[in-house]
Amino acid sequence: MTHHPLNRRHFFAGAAASALAATSVSRVALAAIPEAVQQASADTAAPWTPPGVTGAGRPYNPVVTLNGWTLPWRMKDGVKEFHLVAEPVVREMAPGFLVNMWGYNGQSPGPTIEVVEGDRVRLYVSNRLPEHTTVHWHGQRLPNGMDGVAGLNQPAIPPGKTCVYEFTARRPGTFMYHPHADEMVQMAMGMMGFWVTHPKQKHPLIHEVQRDYCFLLNAFDVEPGSMTPQVNTMLEQNIWAWNSRVFPGITPLVARQGERVRVRVGNLTMTNHPVHIHGIEFEVTGTDGGPTPTGARWPEVTADIAVGQMRQLEFIADEPGDWAMHCHKSHHTMGPMGHAVPTLIGADHRGLVAPLQRANPDYMVMGERGMGDMGQMPMELPANTLPMMTGTGPYGPIEMGGMFTTLKVRADQKPGDYSDPGDYAMPAGTQARLIDSDSTEAPAAERSATPVAPQPGSASARKPAASGGHRH
């Protein structure tokens, strides 16, 4: 994990003439509001600890936003002041795959807002979009006029104007923010962000954790070769993302063995997502409604997160390794090339390939033995897209995409270190391997962790070489 070059120039000093491009906002008005801090990187930023003050209550362990960052604030007359800018952005969803979106402060999703229970917050929202907008503070207890529903609670914010919201963060928990104006378009274009309110004192239902991650589930329909999402799509999105990133562009979650980890997830797609974590059991310890009562918790390995819901998943990272973490809807862990591909399993192409390739040199055999061969198949793609299945691990193609990453647990990961520790070194005798079915098994202590290659003529030799290493 790296620190990112945020534009914090004059942030705590106050005025900045560059905070808004709109000429309708005067320099006098700009002098009253904090600078709009921008973020250009799609990497995961290190946690942001406020300099010298946390406002109400005690210091807190800051969150880490997966492939995102935390918005800095300034203290003015006892109020925490933030500045969000709604604007068009270009988001790198995976290396080399760029998408035109709408977001906040240079990114989609926008920056995470992090406060303490009891904080008075003042949020300036400047509109650089080509149409009006608002911000709804999803799950917050606040005055009706601050709820952000255009036409119901407030006039919409016109292009080039700034609106201010002010309220007290009355309860701790996991929340989000998003527009409530032309939201079909604006959320389909990526306008959303995370909000975390930490408890002001020790809470009987909120554990202390050593790692606190958060991300939003979102989805887009971006035709291969294009850069702008189709906003009228309801359920046929082809890009399933965590914080507007897709595998292999999603940062792994890392933990020191034995640490307590919290993962906060919010869903702003058009369907539910069963989020599954390998290697551990977790409990749902909270929702956007508040902490879950202890008697209502149970051990799980998959949590179904419905549209508009927030869930806090907590576990002890007590098993070392590189563990898969993904949505369990299989078409949500593949890229944009797969929705129009017919199933040809069992089709006999013998005698057909050569004549077809003479007529169409680009013809490729796909799906005869399943789609596993595509994991390492060289294939020319349209500009600005990515394969249906992608990613490579230490043992071959991973054959995943979309909503997939890894949880990396290490005994020697230093407290507070979020850097990627690399591939897990499996102890001898702890890895699945191929065997000759006619041989006699050696004791586990004598087995090598090196996978055994299939021998010609054995049953295992029929498995396509592209199937890769770990399959669950």
Buried (B, 14 or more C-beta within 10 A) or exposed (E): BEEBEBBEEBBEEBBBEEBBEBEEBEEEBBEEBBBBBBBEBBBBBBBBEBEEEBBBBEEBBBBBBBBBBBBBBBBEEEBBBBBBBBBBBBBBBBEEBBBBBBBBBBBBBBBBBBBBBBBBBBBBBBBBBEBBBBBBBBBBEBEEEBBBBBEEBBEBBBBBBBBEBBBBBEBBBBBBBBBBBBBEBBBBBBBBBBBBBBBBEEEEBBBEBBBBBBBBBBBBBBBBEBBEBBBEBEEEBBBBBBBBBBBBBBBBBBBBBEBBBBBBBBBBBBBBBEBBBBBBEBBBBBBBEBBBEEEEBEEBBEBBBEEBBBBBBBBBBBEBBBBBBBBBBEEBBBBBBBEEEEEBEEEEEEEEEEEEEEEEEEBBBBBBBBBBBBBBBEEEBEEBBBBBBBBBBEEBBBBBBBBBBBBBBBEEBEEEEBEEBEEBEBEEBEBEEBBEEEEEEEEEEEBEEEEEEBEEEBEEEEEBBBBBBBEE
